[in-house]
Amino acid sequence: MASLAWLFDCLDQQIFILSRSDAMKALLPSGMDTNLYGGYSTAIFVAGWATGGLVFGAVGDRIGRARTLTVTVLMYSVFTGLSALSTGWADFAAYRFLTGLGVGGVFGLAVALIADALPDASRTGALGSLQALSAVGNVTAGLMSMAVGQLVASGTLPSAWSWKVMFLVGALPAFLCVFLQIRLKEPEKWVRAREEGRRAGVAFGSYASLFGVARWRKGALLGMLLCVAGVIGLWGIGFFSPELVGPIIERSLESQNLPKEQIAGAKSFWIGVNSIMLNIGAFIGMLLMTQAAQKFGRRPSFAVAFLLAMASTIAFFRLFDSKADIFWLSPLMGMCQLSLFAGFAIYLPELFPIRLRSTGTSFCYNVGRFVAASGPFTLGKLQAALKVGAATPEAKIQAFRNAATWMSLVFLLGLVAVAFLPETKGRPLPEDLPLDPR
């Protein structure tokens, strides 16, 4: 159930990424910069994500992971569907923020639920698999984009409705997940710990407690820095690949003198193919990261992964220039960038005790998103600065390439965090309560 919640969460995230450009064109007045406002809407979504992570992570430690997880899935389902009803940029951005609240709560809760429910021998593989299965949600979104693109190209669906259909369909599976999760029970380990905590007067889900103990404070701050590098790299750079793929595909199609509707449909189709290839790579990368973390340890695996993420991102934005590149550059970048996120799922719960596991994990994974929310804005501003007055399509593409290349250096920040974090391979989860061993 934790994996399903995260899978559908990622499906809805990816739908936004794939539909963002079309939604901006439909909702913004003519002449406004769709890339810039797409960046703004992404920043608002990511800020909502961060807020939801902080709030629901702590709530999950206090009242239970399973119960809180159901609430967050319901939230992102409802507001994903409502995004399709937007009539302007402002209400679309509001729905994005509210969707982000639900999305942000899921990861920490799902990871803590699995960490508390499974024995140590199974935990690493299960958490890595949870993150790998997120790629299934992303691939599903890509298939949806391809199907919608075909409907638009055939004239069955008006191009102005393509993004609305994506959001509406994306909300349905998550609703089904809610009904299943209503019967989900809390892990016995957490139930016993909560009882012991009440007797001992120990706070659960308390940020004061998280930062009041040096051991947990160090893990929270360095873990946050670790995640900031990966989150900015993915949400501020990698997930803007459609903004490069789209114009290049469009340029190729226009040279064939195709009708406008066919160009729009084919462009959507190939953006979907790009998403699928990126996430096939992500699935492989996350499984490889899981194996590497188990065999070589968390710290060396992260160090290699951050270097590969930076190199592959630079390669994608410098070299991508045709449809053929979708089939090798996209999976390469997806494999390297998303491998980091399997590491986050495995490593973060190993830094905190059961009473702070959801809180600490959510803090690390999500609070950095307040910083990461500036990533899309920074990318847009940097792109604008690098245009140096030229307004041709080629100049815009080149400025976008340069901006993404410079921002890829953010992955080096992860290496700084890795240098100061502890190795947790082969160690039991940390605890600070005398738990009943029954």
Phi, psi and omega in degrees: 000323176297319180293321177297317180300318181285324178300311181288330173302311181292327174302312181291325175299313185292326176300318177299315181298316184286332184260353187303313184297314179294322179296319179295320179295325182281328188263341182264146174298152181302138177098346180279151184285106183291326178295319181295312181286334171296322175296319178299314181295325176293318179298319179294318177299314181293324177294319174298321177301312181298316180297314179298322178298316180295318183288305187284335174299313179292320179299321180297322177291331184276314186247354177124141182289314186296315182297315181290325179300320179298319179296317183292322178296319178299319181297309184289336176292309184299312187279339169295314178298318181292336178302330180292341182267005182299142178247352179202174183295323185296311181288330174298316179296323178296316177296325178296319179295316181292323173298318180300325178303313179290315180303317184296331182284337192292313189301305182300321180292315181295317180295315179295322179300314180290317181300324181278337186267337187249152177289163184303322184295334183259345192297312185299312180296321181293318181290321176296323179292322177304314181290323179297323180292343175299331179295332177296318176297320180293319178295321177300319177297321177297319177296323176298317180297320178295317180296317178295320178300321178293321178295321178293316182296327180277352181086003180288325182236129176298139183300330180293343181261355188301313182291328179295317180298320180301313181293320181295313180294323181297336181281338188293311182299323181296325176300319179297322179299323180300314183296327177288322185286343180303330182267002182289135181260157178287148176300138181301325180300317179291320180300314180295319180296321180296320177296316179296322179296321178296318180294322183273351181071029181269137183281137173252141177062036183252123177289331175297320178289322180299319183263357180274345180247126187304320183297314182285327179295317179298315179298321182294314184288316179287324176297323177297316180298320177302314183286328179303316181299314181290320183291316178295318180300322181277307187277335179267344183227295188304317182281005171261013177301327177301331180288345172263315182298315183304304180298324180290318176296318180298319178300318180293319182290323179296329179293343178267001178057043179278156175299155185302315181296321178295322178297315180298316180293316180294323178298314178299320179300312184286332173295322176296319178298317178301316179298317180296314180295320178300319184276338168296316175300319180299317180301314179295316181298320181289324175293320178295320178297321178298314179295318181295318180297323179288323186272314188256345183107163185287314186294309179296327179294318177295318183300313179294318183297320179295320179294317179293324178297317180295313183296317183290326179292316177298317180299317181299309186283341176274325192257339186297124183208006180197170178304320183302329182292340178300329188271358173224320179289320182295310178295329178296312179295318179299318180299314185284315181293312187283343176302327179302325187284333170294321176298320178299316182298322181284316193275318188301314179295345179279359181261350190225153178282168187301326183287345180234012189293312178291320180297309182294316179298315180294322178300309182299313187286333191246326185294330176296344180289339172297322175287317182296334179300336177281347182301306178300321179296315180296319179299316180295316180293320179294321177299315180298320180292327183277353178290338179041047172088346181279140185237010179287155178305319180295322179294322179295317178298316181294321177296322178295318178300314182295318180298315180295324180297313180295320181291339180296343178296347181298335180297336178295336178299326179297326179296327178296315180296318181302325183297335185249356181272154181279156172275130184243003180302130177078002181260148175288162177298139181290143177222152175230020175236143175283082188289140173297122185281006182304000000 
